[in-house]
Amino acid sequence: MQTTKIEISELKAPFDLAQLKELLLPLDTSFTTDMVFQVEKQSNSFKLVPQVLETPLNKRYELDLDSSEKEWDRVLLARQGGDLLGYLAYSYKNWNKRLAIWHFYVDPAHRKKGVGSVLMDRLKRTGQIIGAKSIWVETNNVNYPAIQMYQKLGFSLCGLDTSLYIGTNSDSCDEAAIYLVCTI
């Protein structure tokens, strides 16, 4: 699994935008999958049906650090030596005692090597310290690898939104948002 210790550090808002760009933008946020979840609407429910793709899907997420709409105010960085292996950007809402993950990426060369687990363990410990009751995250129905990872890390499905991406100027407009939660 791990041969060298993964070091976790945390950045808190207000961020040095130049430093944040230098740290986060080089990380590869893409994923490739040959499976997606097809969302089937039923009369009073939805069903997620795994679907094998004929051609693997490759998708990359863009991180807009210049936007004033950033919902997150903290970033956990996973490093080994001087290399950034991954990061997890999050926020905390006191009214419902919930941590929300806004970005969670591990460089492809370091996936399935425990980096995501180390970041999530740190977030869970942080949540326990501040009194959070749950961790919430949104991904989409085509990010099958992320959904599988979240479930492996103790998350369960808690909702979906078939209209969230309709107004986006991206290839995501036909996708459905999938929400997952993990109690702490």
PyMOL commands that set and color helices and strands:
alter all, ss='L'
color gray80, all
select helices_A, chain A and resi 17-24+108-110+115-130+144-152
alter helices_A, ss='H'
color red, helices_A
select strands_A, chain A and resi 7-12+30-41+46-60+74-80+83-93+98-106+134-140+156-161+177-183
alter strands_A, ss='S'
color yellow, strands_A
deselect
rebuild
show_as cartoon
